[in-house]
């Protein structure tokens, strides 16, 4: 640093060294410093200096200032990714799919996550997964995401424009967005059913597919969700209490006119040693089973790693069965092995 009590000679010598350094390093030309003594300050050439430049000149020995110096190229900081919503082509319908279960622990969230993952293969960045399990939703935990905003913010911004709504979403590397569940049951109680319905409608304006993981049972939020979707996937396991609850659910929804026209029945965690056959299951629930998903430890492994099952272990029987659910919604979503394996490597922890 220049001492405030430095003499004029010392100050001029420092300025000469600074000028020589600027010329040597290409920051200025020699003629830039050939101004006549009477030149006004406002007319002097302006050279922008960083604090590092000034420090380098002040601290460097006089005999080394004019020597060429090698500066390491600084790598620019990576810009935050901008995820654009791909435009939906005219005439292409948007679809909303609710994943419903009469009780907790049926594997509903696993189905919802992998459905969104599979649909994103054919509609990248045009799929949104809504965690509408407002009490104990855990989609972000199962996907190892750390959302900054949640469904509480999303319903508040649902009436705003697309850019504002976009800020409430969390992007997943497999090409879909997530609306995270409420951070606590108390905040979840603040989400009104009508606000959830408005959010679903707004998301359908921006996304090709909207997948909603609902609260177990047939509470107000689940019922109003079923009013605003094109498809519903009903998930149950092979336990008799769950199967009877599913039958009651079907009868109630049919009675009040809320059974979606596109209904898909999934029996999850099937096991030959359960004491029941699929025929028994169909007799109990009163309708045909569309998809059987066998019990598999790969489901838990994938969840613990924060990776969708269909991109973690494509050969697993449960993954193949879940893939068939995706194909029921979008028949063109036939898996391409090279793409799936590439995604798997991308998502695997180091």
DRENMARLUM-575625 format. One record per residue (C-alpha): residue number from 1; x, y, z. Coordinates in steps of 0.05 Angstrom, whole numbers. Example, Ala and Ser with C-alpha at 12.3 -4.5 7.8 and 13.67 -1.06 7.14 Angstrom:
ATOM   pos     east    north       up
ATOM     1      246      -90      156
ATOM     2      273      -21      143
END
This chain:
ATOM   pos     east    north       up
ATOM     1        0        0        0
ATOM     2       23       72      -13
ATOM     3       39      110       50
ATOM     4       -4      173       57
ATOM     5       60      211       75
ATOM     6       98      188       13
ATOM     7      135      242      -27
ATOM     8      115      264      -96
ATOM     9      176      228     -125
ATOM    10      153      162      -93
ATOM    11       82      172     -119
ATOM    12      106      187     -190
ATOM    13      153      127     -189
ATOM    14       95       82     -169
ATOM    15       52      111     -225
ATOM    16      108       98     -275
ATOM    17      113       26     -252
ATOM    18       38       18     -258
ATOM    19       38       46     -328
ATOM    20       95       -1     -349
ATOM    21       59      -61     -320
ATOM    22       -6      -43     -356
ATOM    23       30      -38     -423
ATOM    24       69     -102     -412
ATOM    25        6     -141     -396
ATOM    26      -36     -114     -452
ATOM    27      -82      -71     -409
ATOM    28      -62       -6     -443
ATOM    29      -20       24     -499
ATOM    30       43       67     -490
ATOM    31       10      127     -523
ATOM    32      -45      125     -471
ATOM    33        4      156     -423
ATOM    34       32      210     -470
ATOM    35      -19      263     -450
ATOM    36        7      336     -445
ATOM    37       16      365     -376
ATOM    38      -45      410     -383
ATOM    39      -92      352     -400
ATOM    40     -156      355     -359
ATOM    41     -171      296     -314
ATOM    42     -238      284     -349
ATOM    43     -201      274     -415
ATOM    44     -152      223     -390
ATOM    45     -158      152     -415
ATOM    46     -196      107     -367
ATOM    47     -168       39     -351
ATOM    48     -209       -7     -307
ATOM    49     -166      -41     -254
ATOM    50     -184      -96     -207
ATOM    51     -159      -97     -135
ATOM    52     -115     -156     -154
ATOM    53      -82     -116     -210
ATOM    54      -65      -58     -164
ATOM    55      -38     -104     -110
ATOM    56        6     -141     -161
ATOM    57       38      -75     -184
ATOM    58       48      -46     -114
ATOM    59       78     -109      -85
ATOM    60      121     -129     -144
ATOM    61      196     -109     -146
ATOM    62      211      -51     -194
ATOM    63      256      -92     -240
ATOM    64      203     -146     -251
ATOM    65      143     -102     -267
ATOM    66      156      -97     -341
ATOM    67      169     -171     -349
ATOM    68      114     -214     -380
ATOM    69       74     -252     -328
ATOM    70       33     -315     -338
ATOM    71      -36     -312     -309
ATOM    72      -76     -375     -296
ATOM    73     -142     -375     -332
ATOM    74     -198     -375     -282
ATOM    75     -254     -424     -296
ATOM    76     -321     -389     -298
ATOM    77     -370     -410     -245
ATOM    78     -422     -457     -273
ATOM    79     -488     -422     -285
ATOM    80     -550     -448     -250
ATOM    81     -588     -492     -298
ATOM    82     -650     -463     -330
ATOM    83     -704     -515     -340
ATOM    84     -752     -494     -394
ATOM    85     -822     -522     -400
ATOM    86     -826     -552     -470
ATOM    87     -887     -525     -507
ATOM    88     -945     -573     -513
ATOM    89     -963     -583     -586
ATOM    90    -1031     -561     -609
ATOM    91    -1082     -617     -605
ATOM    92    -1041     -659     -556
ATOM    93    -1082     -671     -493
ATOM    94    -1051     -664     -425
ATOM    95    -1062     -720     -375
ATOM    96    -1066     -722     -299
ATOM    97    -1058     -788     -263
ATOM    98    -1076     -798     -190
ATOM    99    -1043     -855     -151
ATOM   100    -1091     -877      -97
ATOM   101    -1090     -928      -40
ATOM   102    -1140     -943       15
ATOM   103    -1086     -949       67
ATOM   104    -1014     -929       78
ATOM   105     -957     -977       64
ATOM   106     -985    -1004       -2
ATOM   107     -927     -978      -45
ATOM   108     -966     -920      -74
ATOM   109     -907     -871      -72
ATOM   110     -861     -921     -107
ATOM   111     -911     -929     -163
ATOM   112     -919     -853     -170
ATOM   113     -844     -840     -172
ATOM   114     -830     -893     -224
ATOM   115     -890     -873     -266
ATOM   116     -864     -801     -270
ATOM   117     -795     -828     -287
ATOM   118     -820     -871     -343
ATOM   119     -864     -816     -373
ATOM   120     -806     -767     -371
ATOM   121     -768     -812     -420
ATOM   122     -818     -793     -475
ATOM   123     -835     -724     -449
ATOM   124     -771     -697     -417
ATOM   125     -783     -636     -371
ATOM   126     -857     -641     -387
ATOM   127     -875     -685     -328
ATOM   128     -890     -661     -258
ATOM   129     -898     -705     -196
ATOM   130     -941     -674     -142
ATOM   131     -933     -701      -71
ATOM   132    -1004     -688      -47
ATOM   133     -995     -734       14
ATOM   134    -1001     -672       57
ATOM   135     -988     -706      124
ATOM   136     -927     -749      113
ATOM   137     -907     -744       40
ATOM   138     -837     -771       28
ATOM   139     -825     -766      -47
ATOM   140     -766     -718      -39
ATOM   141     -734     -764       12
ATOM   142     -742     -824      -34
ATOM   143     -710     -785      -91
ATOM   144     -655     -753      -48
ATOM   145     -679     -683      -64
ATOM   146     -673     -620      -21
ATOM   147     -730     -575      -43
ATOM   148     -728     -501      -27
ATOM   149     -803     -493      -34
ATOM   150     -862     -540      -25
ATOM   151     -935     -551      -43
ATOM   152     -953     -497        9
ATOM   153     -918     -446      -35
ATOM   154     -944     -478      -99
ATOM   155    -1018     -471      -81
ATOM   156    -1006     -399      -60
ATOM   157     -975     -385     -128
ATOM   158    -1022     -427     -170
ATOM   159    -1061     -366     -193
ATOM   160     -996     -330     -213
ATOM   161     -963     -335     -281
ATOM   162     -921     -394     -304
ATOM   163     -854     -364     -285
ATOM   164     -876     -354     -213
ATOM   165     -905     -424     -208
ATOM   166     -840     -452     -237
ATOM   167     -801     -427     -176
ATOM   168     -839     -475     -131
ATOM   169     -816     -537     -168
ATOM   170     -755     -580     -156
ATOM   171     -721     -612     -216
ATOM   172     -699     -685     -217
ATOM   173     -641     -709     -260
ATOM   174     -685     -759     -296
ATOM   175     -722     -703     -331
ATOM   176     -783     -688     -288
ATOM   177     -805     -637     -236
ATOM   178     -829     -649     -165
ATOM   179     -877     -609     -122
ATOM   180     -853     -627      -53
ATOM   181     -901     -644        3
ATOM   182     -915     -598       61
ATOM   183     -855     -595      110
ATOM   184     -901     -612      169
ATOM   185     -972     -639      180
ATOM   186     -992     -571      209
ATOM   187     -973     -535      145
ATOM   188    -1005     -590      104
ATOM   189    -1071     -575      138
ATOM   190    -1067     -504      110
ATOM   191    -1073     -530       38
ATOM   192    -1147     -525       21
ATOM   193    -1177     -578      -25
ATOM   194    -1199     -525      -74
ATOM   195    -1129     -497      -76
ATOM   196    -1101     -566      -93
ATOM   197    -1151     -573     -149
ATOM   198    -1131     -505     -177
ATOM   199    -1058     -526     -174
ATOM   200    -1071     -590     -214
ATOM   201    -1109     -551     -267
ATOM   202    -1052     -499     -273
ATOM   203     -999     -553     -278
ATOM   204    -1039     -587     -334
ATOM   205    -1032     -522     -374
ATOM   206     -956     -527     -372
ATOM   207     -941     -602     -370
ATOM   208     -958     -661     -414
ATOM   209     -965     -707     -354
ATOM   210     -984     -690     -282
ATOM   211     -976     -748     -232
ATOM   212    -1007     -739     -163
ATOM   213     -988     -781     -103
ATOM   214    -1049     -775      -58
ATOM   215    -1061     -781       17
ATOM   216    -1083     -852       35
ATOM   217    -1158     -862       40
ATOM   218    -1214     -820       12
ATOM   219    -1206     -754       48
ATOM   220    -1227     -687       17
ATOM   221    -1161     -676      -18
ATOM   222    -1162     -745      -51
ATOM   223    -1234     -738      -73
ATOM   224    -1223     -670     -105
ATOM   225    -1160     -696     -138
ATOM   226    -1201     -752     -170
ATOM   227    -1248     -698     -198
ATOM   228    -1190     -666     -235
ATOM   229    -1153     -725     -266
ATOM   230    -1159     -767     -329
ATOM   231    -1133     -831     -298
ATOM   232    -1129     -864     -230
ATOM   233    -1082     -920     -209
ATOM   234    -1109     -958     -149
ATOM   235    -1055     -993     -109
ATOM   236    -1066    -1048      -58
ATOM   237    -1027    -1106      -30
ATOM   238    -1050    -1178      -19
ATOM   239    -1072    -1168       53
ATOM   240    -1146    -1182       62
ATOM   241    -1159    -1117      102
ATOM   242    -1128    -1075       46
ATOM   243    -1167    -1114       -8
ATOM   244    -1233    -1104       28
ATOM   245    -1218    -1030       37
ATOM   246    -1204    -1025      -37
ATOM   247    -1272    -1056      -53
ATOM   248    -1306    -1007       -7
ATOM   249    -1267     -951      -41
ATOM   250    -1291     -973     -110
ATOM   251    -1363     -979      -87
ATOM   252    -1363     -909      -56
ATOM   253    -1330     -875     -115
ATOM   254    -1379     -908     -163
ATOM   255    -1438     -887     -120
ATOM   256    -1417     -813     -117
ATOM   257    -1396     -812     -190
ATOM   258    -1322     -799     -179
ATOM   259    -1293     -863     -208
ATOM   260    -1247     -841     -266
ATOM   261    -1263     -872     -333
ATOM   262    -1191     -895     -340
ATOM   263    -1180     -939     -279
ATOM   264    -1119     -983     -269
ATOM   265    -1116    -1034     -212
ATOM   266    -1047    -1053     -186
ATOM   267    -1035    -1107     -135
ATOM   268     -968    -1092     -105
ATOM   269     -919    -1137      -67
ATOM   270     -951    -1201      -93
ATOM   271     -925    -1264      -61
ATOM   272     -941    -1337      -76
ATOM   273     -936    -1352       -2
ATOM   274     -989    -1302       17
ATOM   275    -1044    -1355       18
ATOM   276    -1083    -1319      -37
ATOM   277    -1082    -1323     -112
ATOM   278    -1096    -1266     -160
ATOM   279    -1164    -1298     -173
ATOM   280    -1179    -1293      -98
ATOM   281    -1157    -1220     -100
ATOM   282    -1205    -1205     -157
ATOM   283    -1262    -1239     -121
ATOM   284    -1250    -1196      -59
ATOM   285    -1243    -1129      -93
ATOM   286    -1298    -1144     -144
ATOM   287    -1260    -1126     -206
ATOM   288    -1203    -1149     -252
ATOM   289    -1130    -1137     -233
ATOM   290    -1091    -1101     -287
ATOM   291    -1020    -1105     -261
ATOM   292     -984    -1151     -211
ATOM   293     -920    -1123     -181
ATOM   294     -881    -1179     -146
ATOM   295     -849    -1169      -79
ATOM   296     -776    -1149      -88
ATOM   297     -719    -1125      -44
ATOM   298     -696    -1082     -103
ATOM   299     -752    -1033      -87
ATOM   300     -723    -1017      -19
ATOM   301     -652    -1014      -45
ATOM   302     -671     -964      -99
ATOM   303     -709     -921      -49
ATOM   304     -651     -921        0
ATOM   305     -604     -898      -56
ATOM   306     -653     -844      -79
ATOM   307     -659     -874     -149
ATOM   308     -723     -893     -186
ATOM   309     -728     -969     -190
ATOM   310     -738     -973     -265
ATOM   311     -672     -937     -275
ATOM   312     -635     -974     -220
ATOM   313     -647    -1047     -235
ATOM   314     -681    -1056     -303
ATOM   315     -680    -1132     -299
ATOM   316     -716    -1136     -233
ATOM   317     -786    -1167     -239
ATOM   318     -817    -1111     -199
ATOM   319     -784    -1059     -245
ATOM   320     -811    -1095     -306
ATOM   321     -881    -1097     -277
ATOM   322     -879    -1023     -259
ATOM   323     -855    -1009     -330
ATOM   324     -919    -1041     -355
ATOM   325     -959     -990     -314
ATOM   326     -922     -934     -351
ATOM   327     -940     -968     -417
ATOM   328    -1014     -968     -399
ATOM   329    -1012     -892     -394
ATOM   330     -964     -881     -453
ATOM   331     -956     -941     -499
ATOM   332     -899     -906     -535
ATOM   333     -857     -906     -471
ATOM   334     -822     -971     -489
ATOM   335     -754     -972     -454
ATOM   336     -690     -963     -492
ATOM   337     -637    -1001     -454
ATOM   338     -578     -955     -470
ATOM   339     -616     -894     -446
ATOM   340     -638     -928     -382
ATOM   341     -568     -952     -366
ATOM   342     -539     -883     -378
ATOM   343     -590     -853     -330
ATOM   344     -574     -907     -279
ATOM   345     -500     -889     -279
ATOM   346     -516     -815     -273
ATOM   347     -559     -826     -212
ATOM   348     -515     -876     -176
ATOM   349     -479     -848     -115
ATOM   350     -404     -843     -121
END
